[in-house]
Structures are given as structure tokens and as C-alpha cells.
């Protein structure tokens, strides 16, 4: 399955936000590292499990915090 995921970054500070985590997190984590980004937040815009089930995994890989409305999260994801 393919998911649309995004890294939004401030060019000056290199701080960034990961929008969605997708089914697989390694490629986004590798891209953030390759771009020299410091991902501060991982967020989800909707509650489909293919987007929310890996939020914690991606946040852990990036040293980031998960931000999402509680109704958007799977029961296995905690804020």
C-alpha cells in the first residue's frame, strides 16, 4: 500500500513536522536524516489506521512528539 506523507521544514532552523506516518516509517526517517532535519512533531490529519498505527514508531525514530486529536488515534497509540 502507498501512503502520502510529508516533511514540512523551516529552511533556517531545520526544525520540521512529519505530516502522517504511513504504513512504513523507515523511508521518512531516512529522508529527514538525509535532509538534516530535526523533526519535532509527528501529526495525523485523519483517523485511517494505515496513517495512525505507526505514529508512535515514527516519533520514536525521529525523537519527536505525536500530536493528533484523540479521536484520530488508534487505541494502540498514546499521546
Residue pairs with C-beta under 8 A, 6 or more apart in sequence:
1 23
1 50
3 20
3 22
3 23
3 50
3 51
4 20
4 22
5 18
5 19
5 20
5 21
5 22
5 28
6 18
6 19
6 20
7 16
7 17
7 18
7 19
7 28
7 31
7 32
7 35
7 37
7 39
8 16
8 17
8 19
9 15
9 16
9 17
9 35
9 37
10 16
13 38
14 36
14 37
14 38
15 37
15 38
15 39
15 40
16 32
16 37
16 38
16 39
16 40
17 39
17 40
17 41
17 42
17 43
18 28
18 32
18 39
18 41
18 42
18 43
18 58
18 62
18 64
19 43
19 44
19 45
20 43
20 44
20 45
20 51
21 28
21 42
21 44
21 51
21 52
21 54
21 55
21 57
21 58
21 59
22 28
22 50
22 51
22 54
23 50
23 54
24 54
25 54
25 57
25 58
25 61
26 61
28 58
29 58
29 61
29 62
32 39
32 62
39 62
39 63
39 64
40 64
40 65
41 64
41 65
41 66
41 67
42 55
42 58
42 59
42 62
42 64
42 65
42 66
42 67
43 66
43 67
43 68
44 51
44 52
44 55
44 68
44 72
44 73
45 51
45 72
46 72
47 71
47 72
47 73
49 74
52 68
52 72
52 73
52 74
52 77
53 74
53 76
53 77
55 66
55 68
55 73
55 77
56 66
56 76
56 77
56 78
58 64
59 65
59 66
66 77
66 79
67 79
68 77
68 79
70 79
73 79
